[in-house]
Amino acid sequence: MEGILVCLSGAPSNVRVIKAAAKMAEAYGGNLTALYVEPPDFHEHDPGAKSRLEENFRLAHRLGAKVTRL
């Protein structure tokens, strides 16, 4: 069994990455893990990025990922 790890972010392109990772996990019959590592000095310059990040967390979860935030 293969495992697929996808990194989460607030980037607009992250939705495409999450969906591709979910398809790969399904094709290989493996687990999907979604990971977000928040930097200690996190200051978001893009006001929409935080809401996109939260949407990406929900998307990954809906697609069956084990979601981890560090």
GIZIWO-V941951 format. One record per run of one state. SS is the DSSP state (@ for helix, = for strand, . for the rest). FROM is the first residue (numbers start at 1). TO is the last residue. If there is no record, write none. Layout:
# GIZIWO-V941951
((SS | FROM | TO) (SS | FROM | TO))
This chain:
# GIZIWO-V941951
((. | 1 | 2) (= | 3 | 7) (. | 8 | 13) (@ | 14 | 28) (. | 29 | 30) (= | 31 | 36) (. | 37 | 48) (@ | 49 | 62) (. | 63 | 65) (= | 66 | 69) (. | 70 | 70))
